[in-house]
Amino acid sequence: MGQELAIGTIPYKHHSAYMGILDPIDEGIWEIRSRDPNPGIRIFGQFACKDTFIAFDVKLRSKRDPRWPDLDPLGDGKSLQYQYAQIDVLNRWKALFAHLSPLCGDDVGALLSEKYHIV
């Protein structure tokens, strides 16, 4: 049941992935990459345990959209906005789950049980 996920495990190199890890890999921050409808959005979060992704924030990817007037675009993957989004994920995790470390690294088999492929 369900669709197979395309997963990117190399930061800045997962253009066709639905979900990709961000740099630095050892912080364990992932983004869900929705491209349709344009402009795309990014949803940032971390894995609490296998098959459990905790999403913290949604951002517009590249340009403003009148449907979401309060969302600022991120720019490219190396922009300050992307860095701030990642810092926000780390801070929210600590505030909500101080007793629990997120799963980190790029071993997708440790994060997802099934129905994924690496792109």
N, C-alpha and C positions, 0 to 999 in steps of 0.2 A: 504494500500500500504506500502511496506517496511517491513523489518525484525524487529522482536522484539529484543531489546538490553538486554543483561544480565549485570546488574549493581551491583557492590560491594559497600556496605556502611560501611564496617568495614575495616579500614586499616590493611594491612598485611594478610587479610583473604578472599581475593577475587580472588583466583587462577583461577577460571573458568569464571570470568567476562570479558566482552569486555571493560568495562569502570569501573574504581574504584576511590574512593576518597582516597587522601593521608593524612597522619598524619602530622600536626595537622588538624583535621576536620574543625575547625573554620576559617582556611585560605581559604577554598574553592578551593583547587587545586585538579584537577582530571587528570587521565591519561587514554588514550585510549591504549589498550593492544593488539597489533597485534602479533600473534605467528607464522603465516605461510606466507612466508617461514621462516625457521629457519636460522639465529637467529632472535628472535622477536625484535620488536621495541616498544618504548613507545612514545606517543605524549602527551605533557603536556599542560594544559591550565586551563581556568576558564570559568564559565558561566556568560555572561553579563546580560542575562534575560532568561526567560523561553524559552527553545528550541534553545538557541543561545550559542553554545560553541565556545570560542575563543582559538584556538590552537597556541601556541607560539614556540614550539621546538619539534624536534624528536631526539630520542637517541636510540642507540642499547641497548638491554637489558642485555645480559650476555657475549658475546664474539665478537671479531672483525670479520668483514666481508669484503672481498675484493671488494664487490660491493659498499661499502661506506667507503673508506679508511680514511676519515676525521672524522668519528664518533667514539668516544671512548665509550666502554661499560660502563653501569651503575653499574653493580654488583648487590648485593641484595638491597632490599628496605630500608635498614638502612645505606647504604654506604654514604660516603662523596659526591660521584658523584650524588646520588639521592638528597641529601640535597642542593647541588649547583644548580641542575636543578630546584628545587622548589623555591629557592631564585631568580633565573633568571626569573621565571614566575612572581613573585611578583614585581620585578623591572620593567619588561616590561609592566606589567599592569599599574603601576604608571606612567610610561613615556608616554604611549599612551592614558590612560583613567583616568587621575588624577581626573576628575570631577565625575567619576562613580565608585561605589563600586561593586565588583563582588558578585554574589549570593554565600552565604557560608552555610555550614552545610550539613547534610546528608539526608535532606528531598527531596527525588527524585521527589515527586509529585510537588514540587516547582520549579524543574529544567526542567522536561520533561512532556509533555502533555500526551503522550500515547506510546504504544508499547515498554514497558520495563518490566522486572521482576527482583526482588532482588535475588541475589544468596548468 
